[in-house]
Amino acid sequence: MIGMIPGLLLVFFILNKKGASCSGYLPNSRVIAESLSKKPVYSADFSEAMAENNVDETFLKDSIMTEGNIDFDKSQAQKQPCPSYILYYPKKNPRFEITFEKCSAETTYQRFKKIR
């Protein structure tokens, strides 16, 4: 116990300095990373709602998707062949709700809804 605590602290500071993080292994991060790595396809309703809310594709990918939180209770993560997810942005006091399907070759963005 005496050697374990300083060892853990040393590993923590070394990994923290290198920018390592365990967050990429959590389900939320994995689904978002996989979705962003696939070809994006936008429904007509989704594109129209993005234009109405002055949201461009860069903001969608860099902010909304990467900083959003998936609600796994409302999502259909086991749906075949393409799981469907609901994402809220930002995590605290969400302003946007995004519905998308993650297929093997593409991510289809279906609904963009402003909350409030």
C-alpha positions in Angstrom: 0.0 0.0 0.0 2.9 2.4 0.8 4.4 1.8 -2.6 1.2 1.6 -4.6 -0.1 5.1 -3.9 3.1 7.0 -5.0 3.3 4.7 -8.0 -0.3 5.5 -9.0 0.4 9.2 -8.6 3.6 9.0 -10.7 1.7 7.1 -13.5 -1.1 9.6 -13.3 1.2 12.6 -13.7 3.2 11.0 -16.5 0.1 10.1 -18.5 -1.6 13.4 -17.8 1.5 15.2 -19.1 1.4 13.2 -22.3 -2.3 14.0 -22.8 -3.5 10.5 -22.3 -7.1 9.9 -21.4 -9.4 7.0 -20.7 -12.4 8.9 -22.0 -12.0 7.4 -25.4 -13.1 4.0 -24.1 -16.4 5.1 -22.7 -19.5 4.2 -24.8 -20.4 7.9 -25.5 -16.9 8.7 -26.9 -16.7 5.5 -28.9 -20.1 6.0 -30.7 -19.2 9.7 -31.4 -15.7 8.8 -32.7 -17.1 6.0 -35.0 -19.9 8.3 -36.3 -17.5 11.1 -37.1 -15.2 8.7 -39.0 -17.9 7.7 -41.5 -19.3 9.5 -44.5 -21.9 12.0 -43.3 -25.4 12.0 -45.0 -27.9 14.7 -44.1 -31.6 14.4 -44.5 -33.4 17.4 -46.1 -35.1 18.2 -42.8 -31.8 18.1 -41.0 -30.1 20.4 -43.4 -33.0 22.8 -43.3 -33.0 22.9 -39.5 -29.2 23.5 -39.5 -29.7 26.5 -41.8 -32.5 27.9 -39.6 -30.3 27.7 -36.5 -27.2 29.1 -38.3 -25.2 25.9 -37.7 -22.7 24.8 -40.3 -21.1 21.4 -40.8 -17.9 22.4 -39.1 -19.7 23.5 -35.9 -21.7 20.3 -36.0 -18.6 18.1 -36.2 -16.2 20.1 -34.0 -18.6 21.2 -31.2 -22.0 19.6 -31.2 -20.9 16.0 -31.9 -17.6 16.0 -30.0 -18.9 17.8 -26.9 -22.4 16.3 -27.0 -23.9 13.5 -24.8 -25.7 10.5 -26.1 -28.9 9.5 -24.2 -28.6 5.7 -24.4 -32.0 5.3 -22.7 -33.8 7.0 -25.6 -31.5 5.7 -28.3 -31.8 2.4 -30.1 -28.3 1.1 -29.8 -29.1 -2.5 -30.6 -31.2 -1.7 -33.7 -30.0 -3.6 -36.8 -28.5 -2.9 -39.3 -28.0 0.7 -38.2 -28.2 1.7 -34.6 -30.0 5.0 -33.9 -28.8 7.5 -31.3 -30.1 10.7 -29.7 -27.4 13.3 -28.8 -27.9 16.4 -26.7 -25.6 19.4 -26.8 -24.2 20.8 -24.6 -24.2 18.2 -21.8 -25.5 20.7 -19.2 -28.6 22.6 -20.1 -28.9 21.2 -23.7 -30.0 23.5 -26.5 -29.9 21.0 -29.4 -31.1 17.5 -29.9 -29.6 15.5 -32.8 -30.9 12.1 -34.0 -28.6 10.1 -36.2 -28.1 6.5 -37.5 -24.6 5.0 -37.5 -24.4 2.4 -40.4 -21.3 0.5 -41.5 -20.3 3.0 -44.2 -22.1 6.2 -43.3 -23.7 8.3 -40.6 -27.2 9.5 -41.5 -28.2 12.6 -39.6 -32.0 12.6 -39.5 -33.3 15.2 -37.1 -31.9 18.5 -35.7 -34.1 20.1 -33.1 -33.6 23.2 -31.0 -34.7 22.8 -27.4 -35.7 26.2 -26.0 
